[in-house]
């Protein structure tokens, strides 16, 4: 099965043959309707219930490697 977005872009290109590709993509973005969105929303709800931290990833900091020397200022 072909990608629905690409099919939509090709149809938009046929409707606007003299338009630049960049502008065709902008036009296609305005008129594209994603199909099957209800199923994805249900999956998202299940994943949200499983995540205790609200789906946010914790940031971690890396320690400076021991092979690099620390800079010292000269006086």
Protein Blocks (a to p, Z undefined) as FASTA:
>chain_A
ZZfklmmmmmmmmmmmmbcfklmmmmmmmmpccehklmmmmmmmmmmmmpmnlopacddd
ddddfkbccddddZZ
